[in-house]
């Protein structure tokens, strides 16, 4: 937004924007921070229920205001955790934790990830960095909290307590206020529909009561599935090649980064390290995320380096360490590995919103972020169980590290294609502009007819001009401009516009 738009909304980059930031920070702390500490629960679930690694990993992969959606999400998260404390078998947790809590995570995640960009402009990347750094604090604190709760109250008692913690998401959602930009746009569209409806009613001779009834009918939701589906999710945004490219890159990056939330604690346990060392490894990753996300958000706002270069560099560094991991068993290496994962691929969350806005703008940002979140969830539903199944198949986590490195490397290569995609889009726009201009020229109301027909060699300019050709115009409006010039009766020298000289066919 420019200064003019900032004067319209005094809460941009100031005032209530910081309260929104506090609410998003608190929500990210419980929602995403809890997800990142799932690796601790994952190892306990495998031991408690005696299930396979792939099956257990699958559990964690699964038109209202921001406040309403986030509040409902908080209720579902709490209900999912609490009900998980009473299930007798791992199979029931697919519904209680995987479906119920997973749906709540999705409903809470999108509002707190998108609303912050409406309240910040100059410090947008920094605000996003501060918000997503809360997940790093959650990853730093929750592993030790989970270990303490499991020791004191057991796994089922831990789920009950975590359900009570999750209800704090509802408290954070109460801080949210619908952005003024969205409210004004909604009012503008409503007034436009009302004016159009009133105008049509007056033309048809309808009474005000009839117009009101028709307006109610128009405001009812459409039963046409394709149209309403596209209005809700805006899948048409996928026709934008740049946006589609970033969707693919984000999915690959998220899968590579998310795999480490399971790989680090599970691999450390397989190497024989105790629970405290496992929790410390996850906490190191979270601690470096806090610093890296704030730093990269601030760095992106300064504009020293293009955001896509930052993304490519971060993914490349993380991929190299993933390929190195199978060759080391030292705890110190994996402590460094956790720091690298938290710093480089973990920081992409501070860039995801600003990159999407650069491509689609603020108008379609919420719909675009929803699409990205949808594809991220679909990717996680496949990727996280895959690394567990690889472990079941091979007996170790080495191939899972290799798969994770390949995903991160592919995400970097995908973003490297952006200059080619931009050039392709530019060439396509030029072709469309030329086609439009050519169609406009073809539609000029001018035709030339020969009394005896055009000669056979009509392409020969001289033979065409030798024929007795009559110039006829389809529009009387421009006939004065193109009327034949008579050399025996030259035009007067008067400056009158009606007597202006004309150009004849002989002069061509």
C-alpha positions in Angstrom: 0.0 0.0 0.0 1.0 3.5 -0.7 0.8 6.5 1.7 -2.7 7.3 0.4 -3.9 3.9 1.4 -2.1 4.1 4.7 -4.0 7.2 5.6 -7.2 5.4 5.0 -6.3 2.7 7.4 -4.3 4.0 10.4 -3.7 0.5 11.7 -1.2 -0.4 8.9 2.3 -0.8 10.4 1.2 0.7 13.6 -1.6 0.7 16.3 -3.8 -2.3 16.3 -1.4 -4.1 13.9 0.8 -5.0 16.8 -2.1 -6.5 18.7 -2.8 -8.6 15.6 0.9 -9.6 15.6 0.7 -10.7 19.2 -2.4 -12.8 18.5 -0.7 -14.5 15.5 2.4 -15.1 17.6 0.5 -16.8 20.3 -1.5 -18.9 17.8 1.6 -20.0 16.0 3.2 -20.9 19.3 0.5 -23.5 20.1 -0.4 -24.6 16.5 2.8 -24.9 14.6 5.0 -25.3 17.6 2.9 -28.2 18.7 3.2 -29.8 15.3 6.9 -29.5 15.3 7.2 -31.3 18.6 5.1 -34.1 17.2 8.3 -36.1 16.7 8.5 -36.6 20.5 4.9 -37.9 20.6 5.7 -40.0 17.5 8.4 -42.1 19.2 6.1 -42.6 22.2 3.2 -43.7 20.0 5.4 -46.3 18.3 6.4 -47.8 21.7 3.0 -47.4 23.4 0.8 -48.9 20.6 3.5 -51.0 18.9 2.6 -49.8 15.4 4.8 -49.4 12.3 6.8 -46.2 11.6 4.9 -45.4 8.4 1.4 -45.9 9.9 2.3 -43.7 12.9 3.7 -40.9 10.8 0.5 -40.8 8.8 -1.4 -39.6 11.9 0.3 -36.3 12.0 0.0 -35.5 8.3 -3.4 -35.0 7.9 -16.4 -17.5 3.7 -16.1 -16.6 7.3 -14.1 -14.0 9.2 -10.5 -14.7 10.3 -11.7 -14.8 14.0 -14.5 -17.3 13.4 -12.3 -19.7 11.4 -9.4 -19.6 13.8 -11.8 -20.0 16.8 -13.4 -23.1 15.4 -10.0 -24.5 14.6 -8.9 -24.0 18.2 -12.0 -25.9 19.4 -11.3 -28.8 17.0 -7.6 -29.0 18.1 -8.6 -29.2 21.8 -11.3 -31.8 21.0 -8.8 -33.9 19.0 -6.2 -34.0 21.7 -8.7 -34.7 24.5 -10.4 -37.5 22.7 -7.0 -39.0 21.8 -6.4 -39.5 25.5 -9.3 -42.1 25.7 -8.7 -44.2 22.5 -7.8 -47.8 23.1 -6.0 -48.4 19.8 -3.8 -46.5 17.3 -6.5 -47.0 14.7 -8.9 -44.6 16.5 -6.2 -41.9 16.5 -6.6 -41.5 12.7 -10.0 -39.9 13.5 -9.3 -38.2 16.9 -5.8 -36.8 16.3 -5.3 -37.2 12.5 -8.7 -35.9 11.3 -10.2 -33.8 14.2 -7.0 -32.1 15.4 -5.6 -32.0 11.9 -8.6 -30.2 10.6 -8.3 -27.7 13.5 -4.7 -27.1 12.8 -5.6 -26.3 9.2 -8.4 -23.9 10.1 -6.2 -22.1 12.6 -3.1 -22.0 10.6 -4.4 -20.1 7.5 -5.9 -17.1 9.3 -2.9 -16.4 11.5 -0.6 -16.8 8.4 -2.6 -14.4 6.2 -4.1 -11.7 8.4 -0.7 -10.3 9.4 0.1 -9.3 5.8 -3.0 -7.1 5.7 -1.8 -5.1 8.7 1.8 -4.6 7.7 3.3 -3.1 4.5 6.8 -1.7 5.0 7.6 -4.3 7.7 5.6 -7.2 6.1 8.5 -9.7 5.9 9.7 -8.8 9.4 6.2 -9.2 10.8 5.8 -12.6 9.1 9.3 -13.5 10.4 8.3 -12.6 14.0 5.0 -14.5 13.7 6.5 -17.7 12.4 9.4 -17.5 14.8 6.9 -18.5 17.5 6.8 -22.0 16.1 10.6 -22.1 16.8 9.9 -21.2 20.4 7.3 -23.9 20.5 9.8 -26.4 19.1 12.3 -25.2 21.7 10.0 -25.5 24.7 7.4 -28.2 23.9 9.8 -31.2 23.5 11.0 -30.8 27.2 7.4 -30.2 28.2 6.2 -33.3 26.4 8.9 -35.4 28.0 8.0 -34.1 31.5 4.3 -34.7 31.0 4.8 -38.2 29.7 7.0 -39.1 32.6 4.6 -37.6 35.2 1.2 -38.4 33.6 1.8 -41.0 30.9 0.9 -40.7 27.2 -2.9 -40.6 27.6 -2.7 -38.0 30.4 -0.4 -35.9 28.3 -3.0 -35.8 25.5 -5.6 -34.5 28.0 -3.3 -31.7 29.2 -2.3 -30.7 25.7 -5.9 -30.5 24.8 -6.4 -27.8 27.5 -3.3 -26.0 26.2 -4.7 -26.1 22.7 -7.8 -24.2 23.7 -5.6 -21.1 24.1 -5.9 -20.9 20.3 -9.5 -19.7 20.8 -8.3 -16.9 23.1 -5.7 -15.8 20.5 -8.4 -15.8 17.8 -10.5 -13.4 19.8 -7.9 -10.7 19.2 -8.3 -10.9 15.4 -10.3 -8.2 13.6 -11.3 -8.3 10.0 -8.9 -6.1 7.9 -10.4 -2.9 6.7 -9.4 -3.6 3.1 -11.5 -6.7 3.0 -14.5 -5.0 4.7 -14.4 -2.1 2.3 -14.1 -4.4 -0.7 -17.1 -6.5 0.5 -19.2 -3.3 1.0 -18.2 -2.1 -2.5 -19.3 -5.3 -4.1 -22.5 -5.3 -2.1 -23.4 -1.7 -3.2 -22.5 -2.6 -6.8 -24.8 -5.6 -6.8 -27.6 -3.5 -5.2 -27.3 -0.7 -7.8 -27.3 -3.2 -10.6 -30.3 -4.9 -9.2 -32.2 -1.6 -8.7 -31.4 -0.4 -12.2 -32.7 -3.6 -13.7 -35.8 -3.5 -11.6 -36.6 0.1 -12.7 -36.1 -0.8 -16.3 -38.5 -3.8 -15.9 -41.1 -1.7 -14.0 -40.8 -3.7 -10.8 -41.9 -2.4 -7.4 -39.4 -1.9 -4.6 -40.8 -5.0 -2.8 -40.3 -7.1 -5.9 -36.7 -5.8 -6.2 -36.0 -6.7 -2.6 -37.3 -10.3 -3.2 -35.2 -10.6 -6.3 -32.1 -9.3 -4.4 -32.6 -12.0 -1.7 -32.8 -14.7 -4.4 -29.6 -13.3 -6.0 -27.7 -13.5 -2.7 -28.5 -17.1 -2.1 -25.5 -19.4 -2.6 -25.3 -21.0 -6.0 -26.0 -24.7 -6.4 -23.7 -24.9 -9.4 -20.7 -26.8 -8.1 -18.0 -25.7 -10.5 -18.7 -22.0 -10.2 -19.1 -21.9 -6.4 -16.0 -24.2 -6.0 -13.9 -21.8 -8.1 -15.2 -18.8 -6.2 -14.3 -20.4 -2.9 -10.8 -21.7 -3.8 -9.9 -19.8 -6.9 -8.3 -22.6 -8.7 -8.0 -20.3 -11.7 -4.9 -18.8 -9.9 -3.1 -22.0 -10.9 -3.3 -20.8 -14.5 -0.6 -18.3 -13.5 2.7 -20.1 -14.4 4.7 -18.2 -11.7 2.2 -19.0 -9.0 2.1 -22.6 -10.0 5.9 -22.7 -10.0 6.0 -21.4 -6.4 3.3 -23.9 -5.3 5.4 -26.8 -6.6 8.5 -25.3 -4.9 6.7 -24.7 -1.6 5.4 -28.3 -1.5 8.8 -29.8 -2.2 10.4 -27.5 0.5 7.7 -28.2 3.1 8.0 -31.9 2.6 11.8 -31.8 2.9 11.6 -29.6 5.9 8.7 -31.4 7.6 10.4 -34.7 7.2 13.1 -33.6 9.6 10.6 -33.1 12.3 10.4 -36.9 12.4 13.8 -37.8 11.1 15.8 -36.0 13.8 14.2 -37.5 16.9 13.6 -40.9 15.3 17.1 -41.3 14.0 18.7 -40.2 17.3 16.6 -42.8 19.1 17.7 -45.4 16.6 21.3 -44.5 17.3 20.8 -45.2 21.0 20.6 -41.7 22.5 18.4 -41.0 25.5 15.2 -39.0 25.7 16.8 -35.8 27.0 19.3 -35.8 24.1 16.5 -36.3 21.6 14.5 -33.5 23.1 17.6 -31.3 23.0 18.1 -32.0 19.3 14.6 -30.9 18.5 15.0 -27.8 20.7 18.2 -26.8 18.9 16.3 -26.8 15.6 13.6 -24.6 17.2 16.1 -22.2 18.8 17.8 -21.5 15.5 14.5 -21.1 13.7 13.6 -18.2 16.0 16.7 -16.3 15.1 16.7 -17.2 11.4 13.1 -16.4 10.7 13.3 -12.9 12.2 16.7 -12.3 10.5 15.6 -13.4 7.1 12.3 -11.5 7.4 14.3 -8.3 8.2 16.8 -9.0 5.5 14.0 -9.6 2.9 12.4 -6.2 3.7 15.8 -4.4 3.2 15.9 -5.7 -0.4 19.6 -6.3 -0.5 19.1 -9.7 -2.3 16.1 -10.9 -4.3 13.9 -13.2 -2.2 14.1 -16.0 -4.7 17.9 -16.0 -4.4 17.6 -16.3 -0.6 15.2 -19.3 -1.1 17.5 -21.1 -3.6 20.5 -20.6 -1.3 18.8 -21.9 1.8 17.4 -25.0 0.1 20.8 -25.8 -1.4 22.6 -25.6 1.9 20.0 -27.8 3.6 20.1 -30.4 0.8 23.9 -30.8 1.1 23.6 -31.6 4.9 20.8 -34.1 4.2 23.0 -36.0 1.8 25.8 -36.0 4.4 23.7 -37.2 7.4 23.8 -41.0 6.5 27.6 -41.0 6.9 27.7 -39.7 10.5 26.6 -41.1 13.8 28.0 -38.5 16.2 25.6 -36.5 18.3 27.5 -33.3 17.7 27.0 -33.6 13.9 23.2 -34.0 14.4 23.2 -31.0 16.7 24.8 -29.0 13.9 22.4 -30.7 11.4 19.4 -29.6 13.5 20.8 -26.0 13.6 21.2 -26.0 9.8 17.7 -27.3 9.2 16.2 -24.7 11.6 18.2 -21.9 10.0 17.9 -22.5 6.2 14.8 -24.4 5.2 13.0 -23.4 8.4 13.3 -19.8 7.5 11.2 -20.2 4.3 8.1 -19.5 6.3 9.1 -15.9 6.7 9.3 -15.6 2.9 6.3 -17.6 1.7 3.7 -14.8 2.2 5.8 -12.0 0.6 6.6 -14.2 -2.3 2.9 -15.0 -2.9 2.0 -11.3 -2.7 4.7 -10.5 -5.2 3.0 -12.9 -7.7 -0.7 -12.4 -7.1 -1.1 -9.2 -5.1 -3.1 -8.5 -2.0 -6.5 -9.0 -3.7 -6.0 -12.7 -4.3 -3.5 -13.3 -1.4 -5.9 -15.1 1.0 -7.2 -17.4 -1.8 -3.7 -18.0 -3.0 -2.4 -18.9 0.5 -5.3 -21.2 1.0 -4.4 -23.0 -2.2 -0.8 -23.3 -1.1 -1.8 -24.6 2.3 -4.1 -27.2 0.6 -1.3 -28.5 -1.5 1.2 -28.5 1.4 -1.2 -30.7 3.4 -1.6 -33.0 0.5 2.1 -33.3 0.1 2.7 -33.9 3.8 0.1 -36.7 3.7 2.3 -38.6 1.3 5.8 -37.5 2.2 5.9 -38.2 6.0 4.5 -41.7 5.8 6.9 -42.4 2.9 10.0 -41.8 5.1 8.5 -44.1 7.7 7.8 -46.8 5.2 11.4 -46.5 3.9 12.6 -47.1 7.5 10.4 -50.1 7.8 11.7 -51.4 4.4 15.5 -50.8 4.9 15.8 -51.0 8.7 17.4 -47.5 9.0 16.7 -43.8 8.2 19.5 -43.3 5.7 17.3 -43.5 2.6 14.9 -41.1 4.3 17.6 -38.5 4.6 18.5 -39.0 0.9 14.8 -38.5 -0.1 14.6 -35.4 2.0 17.7 -33.9 0.4 16.3 -34.6 -3.1 13.1 -32.8 -2.2 14.9 -29.7 -1.0 17.2 -29.7 -4.0 14.3 -30.0 -6.4 12.6 -27.0 -4.7 15.7 -24.9 -5.4 15.8 -26.0 -9.0 12.1 -25.2 -9.4 12.6 -21.6 -8.3 15.6 -21.2 -10.6 13.1 -21.6 -13.5 11.4 -18.3 -12.7 13.4 -16.1 -15.2 12.5 -18.5 -18.0 8.8 -18.5 -17.0 8.8 -14.7 -16.9 10.3 -14.5 -20.4 7.7 -17.0 -21.6 4.9 -15.0 -20.1 6.2 -11.8 -21.6 6.4 -13.4 -25.1 2.8 -14.7 -24.7 1.6 -11.3 -23.7 3.3 -9.7 -26.7 1.7 -12.3 -29.0 -1.7 -11.7 -27.5 -1.2 -7.9 -27.9 -0.2 -8.3 -31.5 -3.2 -10.6 -32.2 -5.5 -8.0 -30.6 -4.0 -5.2 -32.7 -4.2 -7.2 -35.8 -7.9 -8.0 -35.2 -8.6 -4.3 -34.6 -6.9 -3.3 -37.8 -8.9 -6.0 -39.7 -12.1 -4.5 -38.3 -11.4 -1.0 -39.9 -14.6 -0.2 -41.9 -12.8 0.3 -45.2 -13.0 -1.8 -48.4 -11.9 -1.3 -52.0 -13.9 -2.6 -54.8 -13.0 -2.6 -58.5 -15.8 -2.0 -61.1 -14.5 -4.9 -63.2 -13.1 -6.8 -60.3 -9.5 -6.9 -59.1 -6.9 -8.0 -61.6 -5.5 -11.5 -61.4 -2.1 -10.1 -60.3 -3.7 -8.1 -57.4 -0.5 -8.4 -55.4 1.2 -6.3 -58.1 1.0 -2.7 -56.8 1.4 -1.1 -60.2 -1.2 -3.3 -62.0 -3.6 -2.5 -59.2 -3.2 1.2 -59.5 -3.6 1.1 -63.3 -7.2 -0.3 -62.9 -10.1 2.0 -62.6 -10.6 1.6 -58.9 -13.5 3.2 -57.0 -12.9 3.8 -53.3 -16.0 3.1 -51.2 -16.4 3.5 -47.5 -18.7 1.7 -45.1 -18.9 4.7 -42.7 -20.0 8.1 -43.7 -18.2 9.4 -40.7 -14.7 9.1 -42.2 -15.7 9.5 -45.9 -14.6 13.1 -45.8 -11.1 12.1 -44.9 -10.7 9.6 -47.7 -12.7 11.2 -50.5 -10.8 11.3 -53.9 -8.7 14.3 -54.6 -9.6 16.3 -57.7 -6.5 18.1 -59.2 -8.7 20.4 -61.3 -10.5 21.7 -58.2 -7.9 22.1 -55.4 -9.3 22.7 -51.9 -9.6 26.3 -50.7 -6.9 27.7 -48.5 -9.3 28.5 -45.7 -8.3 27.1 -42.3 -11.8 25.8 -41.9 -11.8 22.2 -40.7 -14.5 21.2 -43.1 -12.5 22.5 -46.0 -9.2 20.8 -45.0 -7.2 19.2 -47.8 -7.7 15.5 -48.4 -5.4 12.8 -49.8 -6.5 11.1 -52.9 -5.7 7.6 -54.2 -3.3 9.1 -56.9 -1.0 10.4 -54.2 -0.5 7.0 -52.6 
